[in-house]
């Protein structure tokens, strides 16, 4: 099993100055095919993502017909998921997954140091408690939840390593529904790291800047390599390694623009600073000359 990446550990530990951690949300966009899952891993790594996340479930446990038949098409065997996780490790990218039930969570715990909880499961405290017993870091999405419900989860998870992802549970999410200020609110209220599960379409640079400014350091974005397929999620995902790379670069640029928040002299400012020092010396010199002239005039 992979170790928790240092960058993500630092973010969860609220260490200052962390660079953003980007998760390519593959979901079920592998269409139930191993080769497609591996292609998504390869493309996400090539795009500069830090992690790739899938959904793992037993359709018979979670769905009634006809949905169970539909979602069974996306199931892979445990050994196939193990192969995908190993492939991700070889490519230098963290394997993550979201479970829909406990057995899938147990499988994920064997393959990854992180278990992602979807927004739909935030209110199921019994499920959260069971997953917490697997002793993995938990990233919990907060879409479609109230402040009170999130607060209850924060209390439940107070002694477990976890973080929240703010999101709007709408596909796609319109700009006027993003409520990115909630990122800062949750971080301050619960003293945990908070990221953003981005459900907007394309690469919304302005929204990324605002999310970073509000304190987000983990970003999750739906990702695919195919415009069409079995998965209904293809149509709401950014498509292709190049577009995912653009998303990663937009986050890095936004992070560079935001800066550290510490006011210090930068290299590009040294000329201005030197000119200011020159002016100070000149004013001090002129003041001395002026004082001596006045003294001379008074003594004449």
C-alpha positions in Angstrom: 0.0 0.0 0.0 1.2 3.5 -0.8 2.2 5.9 2.0 0.4 9.2 2.6 2.1 11.8 0.4 4.0 14.3 2.4 2.2 17.2 0.8 -1.2 15.8 1.8 0.0 15.0 5.3 1.2 18.5 5.8 -2.1 19.9 4.5 -4.2 17.7 6.9 -1.8 18.7 9.7 -2.5 22.4 8.9 1.1 23.1 8.2 1.6 26.6 6.7 2.9 27.1 3.1 1.6 23.9 1.6 1.3 23.7 -2.1 -2.1 22.6 -3.5 -2.9 18.9 -3.8 -4.9 18.1 -6.9 -7.2 15.0 -7.2 -8.4 13.8 -10.6 -11.9 12.5 -9.9 -12.2 9.5 -12.3 -15.3 8.2 -10.5 -16.8 5.6 -12.8 -15.5 7.1 -16.0 -13.4 3.9 -16.5 -16.7 2.4 -17.8 -16.1 -0.9 -15.9 -12.9 -1.6 -18.0 -9.5 -2.1 -16.6 -7.6 -0.7 -19.6 -9.6 2.5 -19.3 -8.9 2.8 -15.6 -5.2 2.4 -16.3 -5.4 5.0 -19.1 -7.0 7.5 -16.7 -4.2 6.9 -14.1 -1.5 7.4 -16.8 -3.2 10.6 -18.1 -3.7 12.1 -14.6 -0.1 11.5 -13.7 1.0 13.0 -17.0 -1.2 16.1 -16.3 0.6 16.7 -13.0 -2.2 15.5 -10.6 -1.2 14.3 -7.1 -3.9 11.7 -6.9 -6.6 9.9 -8.9 -9.9 8.8 -7.3 -12.4 6.1 -8.3 -15.7 4.9 -6.9 -15.8 1.3 -5.6 -19.1 -0.4 -4.8 -21.2 -3.5 -4.7 -24.2 -2.6 -6.8 -26.3 -5.4 -5.4 -25.8 -4.0 -1.9 -26.7 -0.4 -2.7 -29.2 -0.3 -5.6 -32.6 -1.8 -6.5 -33.4 -2.8 -10.0 -33.0 -1.6 -12.6 -30.2 0.6 -11.1 -28.4 -2.5 -9.8 -28.0 -4.0 -13.2 -26.9 -0.6 -14.6 -24.2 -0.1 -12.0 -22.9 -3.7 -12.0 -21.4 -2.8 -15.4 -18.9 -0.6 -13.5 -17.7 -3.2 -11.0 -14.1 -4.5 -11.0 -12.7 -7.4 -9.1 -10.6 -6.7 -6.0 -7.4 -8.0 -7.8 -8.1 -5.6 -10.6 -8.3 -2.7 -8.1 -5.1 -3.8 -6.5 -3.5 -3.8 -10.0 -4.7 -0.2 -10.6 -3.5 0.9 -7.2 0.0 -0.6 -7.9 0.1 1.0 -11.3 -0.8 4.4 -9.8 2.1 3.9 -7.3 4.5 3.2 -10.2 3.4 6.4 -11.9 4.0 8.4 -8.8 0.3 9.3 -8.1 -1.8 8.4 -5.1 -4.7 5.9 -5.6 -7.9 7.0 -3.8 -11.4 5.8 -3.9 -14.9 6.4 -2.5 -16.8 3.4 -1.1 -20.6 3.1 -1.0 -20.6 0.4 1.7 -18.3 -1.1 4.3 -16.9 -4.0 2.3 -15.7 -1.7 -0.4 -14.3 0.6 2.3 -12.3 -2.4 3.7 -10.9 -3.0 0.2 -9.9 0.6 -0.2 -8.2 0.5 3.2 -6.0 -2.3 1.9 -5.0 -0.3 -1.1 -4.7 3.4 0.0 -3.9 5.5 3.1 -7.0 7.6 2.2 -10.7 6.9 2.1 -12.9 9.6 0.5 -16.5 9.9 1.8 -19.0 11.3 -0.7 -21.4 14.0 0.2 -24.4 11.6 0.1 -22.9 9.7 3.1 -22.0 12.6 5.4 -25.1 12.2 7.5 -24.7 8.5 8.0 -22.7 8.7 11.3 -22.8 4.9 11.8 -21.1 4.4 8.4 -18.6 7.2 9.1 -17.8 5.6 12.5 -17.3 2.2 10.8 -15.0 3.6 8.2 -13.0 5.5 10.8 -12.2 2.2 12.5 -10.2 1.2 9.5 -7.6 3.7 10.6 -7.1 5.6 7.3 -7.1 9.3 6.7 -10.6 10.4 5.7 -11.6 13.2 3.3 -15.2 14.0 3.6 -17.3 16.0 1.1 -19.9 18.3 2.5 -22.3 18.9 -0.4 -26.1 19.1 0.4 -25.3 19.3 4.1 -26.1 22.0 6.7 -23.7 23.7 9.1 -25.3 21.7 12.0 -24.8 18.3 10.2 -21.2 19.2 9.4 -20.6 20.2 13.0 -21.9 16.8 14.2 -19.4 15.0 11.9 -16.6 17.3 13.1 -17.4 16.2 16.7 -17.5 12.5 15.7 -14.2 12.8 13.8 -12.5 15.0 16.4 -9.8 12.4 17.2 -9.5 10.9 13.7 -7.2 12.3 10.9 -9.6 13.9 8.5 -10.4 16.9 6.4 -13.5 18.3 4.6 -14.1 19.1 1.0 -16.6 21.9 0.4 -18.7 21.3 -2.7 -22.0 22.1 -4.3 -23.9 18.9 -5.1 -25.0 20.0 -8.5 -23.7 18.8 -11.9 -22.6 21.2 -13.1 -22.6 23.8 -10.4 -23.3 27.4 -11.4 -21.1 30.2 -10.2 -23.8 31.7 -8.0 -24.2 28.4 -6.1 -20.5 27.9 -5.2 -20.5 29.6 -1.8 -16.7 29.5 -1.6 -16.7 31.5 1.6 -17.8 28.3 3.4 -14.2 27.0 2.9 -12.9 29.6 5.3 -15.8 29.3 7.6 -15.4 25.5 8.0 -11.6 25.8 8.4 -11.9 28.4 11.2 -14.9 26.8 12.9 -13.6 23.2 13.1 -9.9 23.8 12.9 -9.4 21.3 10.1 -8.0 21.5 6.6 -10.7 22.2 3.9 -10.5 21.7 0.2 -12.9 22.2 -2.7 -14.6 19.5 -4.9 -15.0 21.6 -8.0 -18.2 20.8 -9.9 -18.0 23.7 -12.4 -17.5 23.1 -16.1 -14.1 23.6 -17.7 -11.3 25.6 -15.9 -12.8 28.4 -13.9 -9.7 30.4 -13.1 -11.5 33.1 -11.1 -13.2 30.5 -8.9 -9.9 28.7 -8.3 -8.3 32.0 -7.2 -11.3 32.6 -4.8 -11.1 29.1 -3.4 -7.4 29.4 -2.7 -8.0 32.8 -1.1 -10.6 31.2 1.1 -8.0 28.6 2.3 -8.5 25.6 0.0 -5.4 23.5 -0.5 -7.0 20.3 -1.9 -8.8 20.4 -5.3 -10.9 17.6 -6.8 -12.1 17.8 -10.4 -14.1 15.3 -12.5 -11.9 13.9 -15.2 -12.3 11.7 -18.3 -10.6 10.8 -21.5 -13.7 10.1 -23.5 -16.5 12.5 -24.4 -19.0 9.6 -24.4 -19.2 6.2 -22.7 -21.2 4.1 -20.3 -20.7 6.4 -17.4 -23.2 9.3 -17.1 -20.3 11.4 -15.6 -18.4 11.8 -18.8 -20.4 14.8 -19.9 -19.7 16.7 -16.7 -15.9 16.0 -16.6 -13.1 17.9 -18.2 -11.8 15.8 -21.0 -8.3 14.9 -21.8 -4.8 15.0 -20.2 -4.1 18.4 -21.7 -7.2 20.0 -20.2 -6.5 18.4 -16.8 -2.9 19.8 -17.1 -4.4 23.2 -17.8 -6.5 22.9 -14.6 -3.4 21.9 -12.6 -1.4 24.8 -14.0 -4.3 27.3 -13.3 -4.2 26.2 -9.6 -0.4 26.6 -9.4 -0.7 30.0 -11.0 -3.4 31.0 -8.6 -1.3 29.8 -5.7 1.7 31.8 -7.0 -0.6 34.9 -7.3 -1.9 34.4 -3.8 1.6 34.1 -2.4 2.5 33.3 1.2 0.7 36.1 2.8 3.9 37.2 4.5 5.0 40.8 3.5 8.7 40.7 2.5 11.0 42.3 -0.1 10.9 40.4 -3.3 13.7 40.4 -5.9 11.6 42.4 -8.3 11.2 45.2 -5.7 14.9 45.7 -4.8 15.4 48.4 -7.4 12.5 50.4 -5.9 13.8 49.8 -2.4 17.3 50.9 -3.4 15.8 54.1 -4.9 13.9 54.8 -1.7 17.1 54.4 0.3 18.9 56.8 -2.1 16.1 59.3 -1.6 16.3 59.0 2.2 20.1 59.6 2.1 19.6 62.6 -0.3 16.9 64.1 2.0 19.1 63.6 5.1 22.0 65.2 3.3 19.9 68.2 2.1 18.6 68.6 5.7 22.1 68.8 7.0 23.1 71.4 4.3 19.9 73.4 5.0 20.6 73.4 8.8 24.2 74.6 8.3 23.0 77.4 5.9 20.5 78.6 8.4 23.1 78.6 11.2 25.5 80.5 8.9 22.8 83.1 8.0 21.9 83.6 11.7 25.5 84.2 12.6 26.1 86.7 9.8 
